[in-house]
C-alpha cells in the first residue's frame, strides 16, 4: 500500500502509471500533478521503456481538476489560479510529449481534466461502463488543459461541440463509434487489453515508432498549435473577471446545482 498519488511500475519495457487517489476520484490536485511530473521525469531517464499505460484506481480514471483547490486559489488571487493552470497545462503537454506510445486505460469516469489527460494519450481503451465527457461548463469553467485543441483533433467539430456545450457524459461505446476510443472491453480485462497492445508495440522498432509518433502526433511543435493551447489561459484570465466561475465553484463546494 502506498500514499503516493501517482505510482509507477516498469516491467519488460512497459511502464504503468497509475493515478491513486480513489477516494477523491483521482482529482488532479496540485500534489497529484506534481507527482505525475516526477513520474514523467523517471520515464525520461529510462532508455528501456517502449510503451506507457496510464490508468486510474477505483471508480474513476480522473474526475478532473480539484475544484476545491481552484476556489481556494481564486479567492487568494487571480494570478495564483492562472499560474496553477499554466503549470498543469505544461505537465499535460509533457504527457503528450512522452517519446513512446502512451495507452490510456480508462477504468471509470474521465471528466474535464480527466478528459484532457486522456487526450494526451495516443491510444484509448476503456472499460464497459466508463463514462467520458468534458464537464467544464457544468461549473462555469473554461477548459485550460488543451481540450479545445486536442478534442477537435480527435472528433468532428459537431461531436466536440456537443461534449463541450452540454457538459454531459457519454458511454465509452458511443465515443468508440465517434472515434475517440479504440476499444471497449469488460472491466476485468481492461489492463490485459492495454498490456497486450503495449507488448505489441514493445516488439516493434523503437526508433521507427519514435519517428512515427513525431510525424502523426500534434505535439507542441505543430505550427500554431502551442499558441492555440495557450490561448485557453488567455480566455480563462478574462473569464475570471466574470460571475460564473465563482458561482460554479460555490455550487461544487456546496453540492448544489449551479444557477447561472
N, C-alpha and C positions, 0 to 999 in steps of 0.2 A: 504494500500500500504506500502511496506517495502523496505528499502535499503539493507537488509541482502542478501548476495549472496546465502545463503542456509537457507531454512526455515524448521521448524519442527512443526508438528501438531500431537497430540496424542488424540485419541478418541476411547473408547470402546476396549482398549488393542491393537489398531492398530496405529502404528506410520507412518506418511507420511513425508519423507524427500524430499524436492524439490530444485533442482538447479535453481536459479533465476537470471541468467544473460542473459536474452533472446537476448538482442542487441548484445552480444558477442557470441551468440550460446552456452552459458553455457561453455565457455572455462575454463579449470581448472587452473585458475590463483592462485598465492600464497594466496591472500586473500580468494578465494573460498575454497581452500584446508584447510586452517586454520579454516574457518567456518565449513567445513564438519567435521573436527576433534572435534570441540566444540559440534556439534550435536551428534556425537558418544559418547562423554563424558556424555551428557544429557541422552542418551538412556541407557548407562551402569549404570546410577544412579537410573533407574526405574526398579522395580520388576514386574510391571503390564503389560509390553509390551509383547505381544505374537507373533507379526509379524511386519515387517517393509516393507513399499513400498518406493522405490526410483525412482523418476521421474524428469522430467525437464519441464521448461516453454518455450513456443514459438515453433520455428521450429526444435529445436534440443534437444535431451537428453543431449548430450555434444559433441562438435566438437573436443574435445581433449585438449592437453596442450596448454597453451598460448605461442605461438611461438615468440611473441614479447619479452616476458619475457625471454624465452630461449636465444634469441640472445643477449639481454642485459647482461644476466648472463655470457654467453660465452665470450663476449668482456671484461667483468670485470676480469674474472679469471676462468680457467678450473675447479678448485676445488669448486668455487661458484656454478657452474652449477651442478656438481656431488652431492654436498650437497643438493641442491634443489631437484634433482631427488630422492635421497635417502629418504628425508623426505616425498616426495609424495608416494614413494613405501610403506613406513611404514603406511601411512594413508590408502592407498588402502588395505593393509593387515588387518588393523583394521575393514574395512567394511566387509571383508570376515569372520573375526573372531567374528562378532556380534553373540551372542549365540542363537538368534532366527532366523527363516527363513526370508530371505530378498528377496523381489519380485521386479525385475526391470520392470517398466512400461515405455517402450521405445516409447516416443511420437514423435520422429523425428530422425534426424541424430544421429548416435552413431559411432564416428570415433576415431581411435588411442587411446588416453587416455580415450575417452568415451567408447570405446570397452573394455578397461582394467577395467574400473569401472563396466561395465555390467557383466564382467566375475567374479567379486567378489560377485555377487548375486546368490542365489540358484535357482530361478525360473525367467524366462524371458517371459513377454507378450509384444507384440508390436502392434502399430497401423498400419493399412494398409497405405502403402506409406512410412513407415520408412525405412531408408537405413542404413546399418551397414557394417563396414569394418575396416581394420587395418590402412592403410593410411600412416604409418610412412615413408616407402621408397619413397613416392612421394616427400618428402622434405629432403631426406638424413638423416633420423633419425633412430637410433636403438631403438626398444622398451625397456623401462626401468621401466614399471609398472607391470611386471609379465605376459605379454601377451604370451611370448614364452613358458611359462609353462602352464598357465591356458587354452589357446586356444587349445593346443594339448590334454588337458584332456577332452575337450568338443567335439572336432571334430576328424575326421580321419586325419592322417598325411597329406594326399594329399589335403584335403579341407583346412586345416590350412595353408599349404604351398601356396595355391592359394591366400588366403587373404593376407598373408604376402608379397609375391613376386610381386603381381600385384598392391597392394595398392588400389585396386578398391573397390567400394561399391556395396553390393548386397541387393536386396529387402528382407524384413523380411520373406516373404513366402518361398523363396529359403532356407534361413537359418533355417526355421522351418523344411523343408524337410531334411536338413543336421543334425538336432538335437540340434542346438544352442538355438532356440526359441521354447517355449512351445506352444504358441497360437498367432494368428494374428486376430485382431478384428477391426471394424470400429473405427476411432479416437474418435468419440463421446462416445463410450462405453469402452474406454481403462481403465479409472480409476474404472469404475463399475466392470469390469472384475478382475482387480487387487484386489479390495476390497473384491470381492466375494471369491477369493482364500484365502485372509488374514482372512476373517471371518471363513472359514472352518478350517484353521489352529488354529485360536484362540479357537475353540471349542474342540480341542484335548488336550491330556495330555501334558502340557508344559515340565514336567520332561522327559517324553519319547522322545519328539521331540528334546530336548536339547541333549540327548544321541545319538539319531539317526543322528543329524547333525554332531556331532563329528565323528561318525563312517563312514558316507558316504562322508564327505567333504574331500578335500585335506588338507587345513589348514596348518599353519606354522609348526605343529607338525609332518607332514608326513615325513618319513625318506628321507633325501636328498633334499626335496622339497625347503626348505628355501634357501639352498645353490644354487640351480638352479635359483631361482628368483634373488638372489643377484648377480649371475654371469652376469646378464644383465648389471649391473652397471660396472662390470669389462670390458665387451666388449665396453660399452659406453665410458669408460675412454680411451681406445685405439682408438676408433672412432674419438674422439675429435681432435686427432693429425693429422687426415687426412684432405682432402679438401672438402668432400661432405657435411658435416654438415653446414659449413659456407655458401656454395653455396645454399643449400636448404632453410636455414633461410632467406637469402637475397631474394630469389625468392618469399617466402611467404610475406615478408615485402613489396616488390615492386609489388606484384600481377602479377608476370611473371612466365611462366613455367620454372621449374628448368632444367638446362642443365648440365648433369653430364659427 
